[in-house]
Amino acid sequence: MKGTVSFDGDTSTPFKISSGVKQGCMLAPTLFGIFFSRRLTYAFQSSSDGVYIHTRRDGKLYNLARLRAKTKLTRVLIREMLFADDAALVSHTNDGLQRLMNHFAHACKEFALTISIKKTEVMTQDAPIPPTISVNDSRLETVNNFRYLGSIISSNVSLDADINARIGNAAVVMSKLQKRVWENKNLTLNTKMKV
């Protein structure tokens, strides 16, 4: 694949592109998923850190008595939760999380990816001492709330911050529509209700 750079009316001579996919390529999300998955396999191939959960495959997920049984349970290790190019790492301990972060950062370096330190945060639940987690000698900020996939996740597992943010966003939108819709005498009540 070859590319050029266009700037200020001039176009560079074609040059070879040896990695990546064309902008808008339908295969790009799938190829990135394969690439990201391979990187995670490489990163955590020798790690047992993370959070273990017990589950059953019989479809009775909400019957807690069945999860207490000693038979037919599957123990699953969760270390990362992914969506597109976002990743959340989980562990029961600070040391475990630091080891996961070290493996993750090393794999990113090996696969020519960069971790955005500004966008990377640490959140704990019921930790007596805030953790000190770092990436490549940069200490990560510890927070009580952070935005993930459009929602606000809170360390106290409360939905208050997320609900308040959504109400605030709705209020902003409603006020922007005040003159154009709500006070517009040319729109019928039916149209306003649909908005």
N, C-alpha and C positions, 0 to 999 in steps of 0.2 A: 504494500500500500504506500502511496506517495502523497505528500501534502505540500501546500504552499501557504505563504503568509501574505495577505493583502493589507496594505497600510497606505493611506493617503494617496490612493490612486495607483500605487505601484504594487506589483506582485513579484515575490521572490522566485528564485529558480526552484523547481521541485526537489524535495528531499525525501529520503526514505523514512517511513514510520514503522518501527519494529515492535511496538506494543500498543495496546488499546484497541478500540473499535471506532468505526465511523460514527459521528454525531447523528442521532436519530435511528441508528441501526436497531431493528427489532430484536436481534439476538443479544444486544448489550445487557439488559437486565439478567438474562439467563447466564450469560458468560460471566458477569460480575458475581452472581450467586455461586457459581462453580469455583471461581477464583477465591472468593471470600471463604467458602467452605473448606477448600484445600488449605488455605492459610491457617484456619482455626485447627484443623486436624494436625497440621505441622506444629502449631504453637503448643497444643495441649497433649501431644502424644504420650508424654511421660508424666503427666500431672494427675493426681487424684484429689486435688483441691476443688472445692465447689460446695454445692448443697445437694445432699442425697434426699430423694423423696421415695415413698413407697406408693405403688399404684397397682391396679388390677386391670386385666384385659377383658373382663367379663361384662363390661358395660354398667356395672353397679358403682359408679364413682361416688355417689352421695350417701352410700350406706357405710357409715364410719365403723360399724362393728366388723364388717368384712375386711376393712383395712387393718384391724388389730389382729386378725388371724395370722398364723405363722405359715400357712400354705398358700400357694397360688399368688403370692405377692412378687412383684418385680421391683427391684431397687434400681432407681435411675439417678444418674449423676447429672445435675444441672450446673453448668459453669457460665454459660453465656446465653443471652436472649438477643435475638437479632431482628432487625427490620431494615431492609435496604442496606445502607452503609452505616447504620447505627448499631452499636453493640453495648450491652449492659453485662458486666461481669458480676458474679455473685459468689459469696463465701461466708461461712460462719465466723471466721476469724480474720483479724487484721493481717496476720502473717500469711494466711492462705490467700487473701486478696492481693497482697503484695507479690506473692509468687505468681499468681495468675497474671497480674499486670506485667511482671517481668517477662514471662513467656510470651504474652500478647505483643509487647513492645519489640521483643527480639524478632518475632515472626513478621511484624510490620516492616522492620528494617530489612529483613531478608527478602521480602516480597515488594520492596520499593514503595511502601505506603508510609504516610506520615500521620501520627496521632496529633490531633489539634488539642494542645494543652488547655487553651482558653475554653474549649467546649467540653472538656472532660472534668467531671466532678465526682466526689465520693459522698455517699449517703449511708448512714447506719440506722439501725433500729435498736433502741435500748442499750447502746454502748456506753459503759461508764466513763470511758476516756475516748475523745475523738481520735480516729485513726490518723496515722501519718503515712499516706500512700504517695509514692512518687513514680514518675516516668522519666527515665533518662536524666536523673538528678534534678528534675523539676517537681516540686511538691504540688500535689493536686489540692484544690480547694474542697473543704468539707462543707456541705450544705444541708439544710433541713428540708428544702423543697427544690425540685427541679422539673423543667418541662421535658417530657418525653412523649413523642408521637402525638403532640397536640394536647396532652393532658398534663396537669401538675401533680407530680407524685410527692407525697409528704412522708417524712420519716416516722410520723406518728400514725400513719395509715388513715388519716382523716381526709375526707373529700372536701372539707371546707374551703381550702385555698383554690381548688379546681372549680368548685361551684361559684365562688365569688368572682373568679376571673371570667368565667363564662357569662355571669350576670353582667359584669362590667362591660364585656365586649358587646353583649346584646344591647345594653343601654346606649353605647356609642353609636351603634348602627341605627337604633330607633331615633336618636336625636338627629342623625344625619338625614333621616327621612321625614323629619318634622314638616318642613315647608313643602318639599317636593311631593309628599304623599298625604300625610295626615291632615294638613291644612289646605290641601288642594281641593277646591270646590268642584273641579271638573271631573274628579274621579268618583265613581259610585262607591257606596259602602261595601258592596260585594267585591269590587276590585281591591279596596283597602284591606278587607278581610283575607284575601288571597295572598297579599304581600306579607 
